[in-house]
Amino acid sequence: MAWLRAPSRRVGPGSLRGQLLRWLLGPLLVLVALNTISVYRNALDAADVAYDRSLLASTRALAERVSVVDGKVVADVPYVALDSFETDTLGRIYYKVTGIAGETVSGYSDLPPVPANVPRSEAYPALVRFYHANYNGQPVRIAALLQPVYDDSMRGIALIQVGETLEARRVLSNQILFDTLTWQALLLAAVALLVWFAVRLVLQPLMQLKSAVETRGLNDASDVDPTLVHKEVRPLVTALNSSRSRMHMLINSQRRFIADASHQLRTPLTVLKTQAELALREFDKAGADPAALREIVYSMAATTDSTVNLANRLLTLARIEHRGEDSTAPVSLRDLARQVGLELAIAAVARNIDLSLEAEQEGTVHGQALLLHEMLANLVDNALRYTPQGGTVILRVSESTDSVTLEVEDSGPGIATAERERVFAPFYRTAATLERNPGGHGLGLAIVRDIATLHGATIQLDDAAGGQGLKIRIIFATR
């Protein structure tokens, strides 16, 4: 079953030092092996050429002893040469001299003949052929030389063959192989040691970077020096510094927010506790006044509503901070404004405020519908709270070639120019807002700013038409 399956873990790339050593030493080992084979074969070819040249020299020396005497081919081979043929310490040497008519003149008559498909050697001007054969159960290398012979009575071609066993060649090839493997092994060991030291030296800056990051304190917001590492790694260090900076900004922002939130929540909770104690005292009195109890309970309900509203606003701010990675979708600001207007229409009627919508275009933007709804609801709610009875609140949606603009305009007291940047700070309230709505918390515009920033929009605060009231303009870039 699917739920019984062990969760798959992604395997990381592993050790950088190990990968560098594998990718450097692995191909190097293959190249050394190929080079060893090539050197060995070239050495064998050179040895074969040297032995074949020596074999040809012996054949030529023997050919010089072949002549025609009284109409017969004869070979005058000295006993010293015959003795050296028999007693060679590196192997046996055999020879055969064949006359013009194919008769054996001297040497070993059963020496293997020249195969028909053996070509003449192009390496020497002499008419010589080299071939391998088996003689007396041993492999031999034979040189066959055609030697012209003549006198006054006859002329023709004699065949001189000289063969040698392969012991000497095998000893030399084994020695070449041993020497080649020894030197190549020493070369590989030296190169591997140099590569290991080089990789360790090259990676030393990364180890220094690791130590520099590990030894930093939690409150240390200073950047890591990019010059500690190589040029190719500096973008990573820059990104690390940027990430640490954003993290410290977020942590500091959360610390300030928690401190402000705890301060703001402490006051209504203290008031609520005081009201509850008053209600209990009134209830315990003999002949308690129901009207006084009712007034205290109403006050407790109002305080509770204010506290709930504050908690909801705080949760909204927290939710905005953690929804930056959510997927976006096309959202019609005109439909969104119409929906928010319908939701807050009762509050507008209760205060005798004219709430209207001016939107001839869809005003489609890419964003998170729930957050955009929260942003617009805060704007309209603030406008309704601070607009006097009989005033107006207008929602506008307009669209241009490269942007979509959302406006909320009211006929309230407005915000002084000097305070328009400060009103976006959490819990900040102007004197006018404190006078008209003492139960507010100063979080509405902070929520609006965070949602607008999340969607890449800009906020502008201007005076309403005629200089009376406030116009908040939020511009979404569409390109």
N, C-alpha and C positions, 0 to 999 in steps of 0.2 A: 504494500500500500504506500501511497505517496507520503503520508505523514510519518512512516517508519524510516524513510530515507534519511541518511545522515546529511546534514547541511554541507554543501560543497564550500571549500575554502579556496580562495584565490591564492595561488602560489606566487610569491614575489620574484623579482629577477635574480635574487640571491646576492652573493658577494661580488662587488665590482673588482676587487683584486683577483678573486678566483676566475672571473670571466676573462679579465685581461690576460692572465697567465695561460688559461686554456686556449684562447684565440691567438696568442702569440706563439706559445710553445707547441701547440697541436700542429698547425701548418708547418712550423719550423722542423718538427720531427719528421713529417712527411717529406719535406724538401731534402732533409739530410739523408733519409732512406733512399730517395731517388738518386741523390748525388752519389751515395755509396755504391749503388748498383752501377751507375754510369762510370764511376772511377774504376771499379773492379773490372768491368767489361773492357774498358779502354786499356787497363793494365794487362789483361789477358791477351788482348789483341796485339799489344806491343811485345809481349813475351813470345807469342806465337810467331810474330814477324822475325824476332831475334833468333829463335830456334830454327825457323825455316831457313833463314839466311845461313846459319851455321851448317844445317843439313845440306844446303846447296853447295857450300864451300867444300864439304867432304866429298860430295858427288863430283864436283869439278876436279878436285885433286885426284880422285880415282879415274876420272875420264882422261886426264893427262897421261895416265899409265897404260891406256888402251891404244894398241897399234896393230898394223898388219905385218906379219912376218911369214914369208914363204906362202903367201896366199891364204893365210889364216889369221883370224882375229885373236890376239892374245892380250892378256892383262897382266902387267908386271906389278903385282902388289907386294910391297916389302913386308917382311915378317913382322917388323915393328908395328906397321899399320894393322896387320891381322891380329896381333896381340892386343892392341888397344881396342879393337872391335870386340874382342872376347871379354876383356876385363874392365870395361868402363864402369866406374863406381856409381854413376847415376842411372844406369840402365844398360841394356844390351843394344848393340848396333849390328845390323845385318846388311849385307850387300849382295848384289848379283850383277854380273856383266853378261849381256846377251848379244850374240854376234849378229852378222848381217842376215843370216838364214834363220835366225830364231834359236840357235843353239846356245846352251849355257856355256859361257867361256870360263867363268870363275864365280865363286861365291855360293850362296844358298839357292839351289835350283828350284826349291818349292816356295820361294818368296812370292807373295800374291802379285799377280800381274796388274797392269794399269787398267782400271775400268774404262769402258768405252766412252762414258759420258763425262769424264773429267776434262775440263777445259785447260788450256795452257795458261800458266800464270802470267798476268800482264805486268807484274811488279818487277820482272827481271827480263833482260833481253835474251837470255838463254831459252832454249826449247825445253822447258822444265814443267813438270806437272806435280802437284802435291795432292796426296790423298791419304785417307785413313783406311786401315784394314786390320784384320786379326791374324796373328801369326804365333803358332805354338801356344794358343790359348791366351795371348796377351794382345791388347790393342797397341798398334804401332802407327807411326807417321812416316810415310815413304815419299822420297823425292825421286822422280824418274826423269832422267836427262837423256835427250837424243844427241849422240855425239858422232859427227861425220868421221869416217876412217877410210884410208885409201893408200895405195901404193901404185907401182907401175902396172901391176897385173889386175887390180880390182879396186873398186871403191863402193861405199855404202854407208848405212847408218847403224851404229851400235846403240844399244840401250843400257844405260848404267842406272841401277836402282840402289839407293841407300835408305835404309829404314832404321828407326830407333824407337824403343819403347817409351811410354809416356810418364815413367816415374819422375824424371827430372822436371817435366812440365807440371806435373801434379804438385810436386814439392814447392815449385815456384809459385803456382797459383794459390796454394794454401797460405804461403808466406805473404803473398800480396793481399789475400783476403784478410788475414789476421792484422796486418799492418793498417789496411784501410779501415777496418772496423775499429781498431784501437784509436786511430787518430780522429775518426769521425765521432766516436763516443766521447773522447776528450773535448773535441770542439763543441759537441752538443751540451756537455756538462758546463763548459765555460760560458756558452751563450745563455743557457738556462739560468746560471747564477747571475749573469749581467742583467738579464731581463727581470729577474726577481728583485734585484736591487733597484733597477730603474723604475719598476712599477711601484715599489714601496716609496721611493723618493718622490715620484710624481703624485702619489696619493697622500703624501704627508700634509699638504694644505687642507685637504678634506678632513683629516683627523684633527687638525687645529680648529677648523670650523666647528666640528662636533664638540670639542672641548669648550669652545667659546660659547656655544649655545647651551650646553649642559650646565655650565657654571653660572649662568645668568639667574638673577633673582626674579621672583614673580612680579615685582613692581618695577623692574628695570625695563623702561620703554625705549632705550637707546638702540640705534641701528647696529647691526653687525657690519663690520668693515668689509666691503666687497673685495678689497685688494688682498685679503687673506688667501683667496683662491684664484684659480686660473680664469682667464678671460671668458672661456666657454661656460663656466659655472656661475659667473657673476649675475646673469639674469635670474638664476634661481635664488641667489642671496638677496637680490633686490625684491623679488616676489615675496620671500620670507620676511623681509623687513616690512614690506607693505602689509602683509597679513598680520604680523605682530602689532603694527600700528593700529590697524582696524580693530583688532581684538582688544587692545588697551582702551581705545576710544569707546568700544561697546561696554567694556567692563566699567569704565569710569561713568559712562552714561547710566548704566544700570544701578551703580552705587548711588549716584545722585538721585535717580528716580526712586529708588527704594527709600532713601532718606526722606525725600519730599513726601512720598506716599505715606510712609509711617507717620510723619508729622500731620498730614492732612487727615488721616483716618483716626488718629488719636483724639482729635477734637470732637468729632461727632459721636464717637463711642463714649467719650467721657460725658458729653451732654446727655446721651441716651441713658447712661447709667444713673446720672443725677435725676433725670426725669422718672426713671423707674423707682428710685428711692423715695422721691416725693409722692409718687402714687401710692407706695406702700404705707408711708406715714399717714397720708390722708385717709387711706382705707382703714388703718388701725385706730383712727380717732373715733371717739364716741360721737355719733351723729354726723358721720362723714357727709360732706356736701357732694351730691352726684354731679352737679355742674362743674365743680372744681376737678373732680376725677375725670370727667369727660374732656375737659380742656387739657389736662395733663396727657391723657391717652392720645388726643389729637396731635399734641406736640410730639409725643413719642413716634406716632405714625409718620409725621412730617420728617422728623429726624431720621427715621429708618429709611424712608424713601430717598432722602438726600444721600444717606450712606450707601444704599444700594446703587443709586445712580453713579456715585463716585467709584464704587467697586467695579461697576460695568465699564466705566470709562478707562479705569486702570487696566482691566482685562483686555479692552480693545487695543490699548497701546502695546501691551505685551504681545497680543496676537499679531499685530502689524509687524513687529520686529522679527517674528518667526515665520512670516509668510512670503519672504522675499523670493523664495525659490519655487513658489506655486506656479502652475501653468496659467497662461492667460488665454482669453478668448475675445472675439469681437463683442463690444458692449455698446448699445445705443444710449447715448446720454439723454436724448429726448424721451425715450421710454422710461429711463431711470428717473428723470426729473418728474415725469407725470406720476410715476408710482409713489415717489416721496411726497409729492404734493397732495395726493389722495390720502396718504397715511397721516399727514399733519394738518389736514383740512379742518378737522374738529377743533384742534388747538387754535387755528387761525380764526375760526368763527367765534370761538369763545372770547377772544380778545378783540373781535370786530376789526380784524386786519384783512385787507384785500390781498390774497395770495394768488398770483397769476403766473402763467407759463407763456413765454414767447419763444417758439422753436419751429421754424419752417423746414429745417433739415434734420436728418437722423443724428448727425454728430457721432459717428461710430469711431470708437477707439479700441485698442487692444489693452485689456486689463483684467483685473479680478473683480467680478461683478459685486461680490459681497462687500469688499473694501470700498469700492466706489460708491455703493449705496450708503455705507456708514459715513463716508466723507460728506456726501451731499446732505444726508440727514442732519449731521452736526451743523453744517452751514445754515440750513433752513431753520433748525431749532434755535440756534443762536439769534438769527434775525428775528424770529417771532418773540423771543424772550425780551429783547432789548428795543423792539419797536413799540412805541406807545399805541394805545388803543386808537382805532380809526386810521392807522398808518397803512403802508403798502409794503409788500415783499414781492419781488419779481424774479422769476427764474428765466434765464436766457441760455439758449444753445445756438451757436453759430459755427459755420464751417468755412474754411478757406482752402486754398490749394495745398498748403503744407501744415495746417494746424486745425484743431477743434477747440473752441473756447466755451467754457461754462462760466456763467455769471450769476451771482446772487446779490441783488441790490435791495436795500431796505431804506426806510425813512426814519431810522433811529438816530441816536446821538452821534454815531460815527466814532472813529478812533483818531486821536491826534497824530499828526505826522511823526512826531518824535517817538511815539510809542508803537508804531506799526511793525517794527522789527521785533520788539520785545514781547508782543502779545502771543507769539508762537511758542514761547517757552512754557513748559508745563507749570500749572498753578499760578501763572502770572495773571493778575486782573487789574484793569484800569480803575480809576476812581469812579467813572461813570457806570461801569458794570457793577461795582460794589454797591452803588447807590440804588440801581434799578433791580438788581438780582442778588441779594446778599447770600442766597443759598447756593450760588454757582461755585464751580471748582476750578475754572481756568484751564480745562483740558480740551475743550472743543477744538480750538484752532491748532493746538499741538497735534491732535489726531489728524486734522485736515492736512497739516504740513507733512506729516510722516507718510500719509497715503499718497499725496501728490508727488513727493520725492520718490517713493517706491515705483510710481508709474512714469517717472521722468518728466513730470509736468512742472511748470513754474507758477508761482502765486503772485498776484499783484493786488495791492490794497489802494483804492482810490476813493475820492469823494463821490457820493451819488449825484445824480442829475440835480442841478440847482444848488449844489454845495451843501445839501442837508442829507445826512445819512451816510451809509457806507456801501461801497461796491467792491465785492471780492471777485476777482477774475482769475480763473485757473485755465492755463493754456497747455493743451496736449499736442506735442509734435507728432505729425503723422508721416514724416519722411526722415 
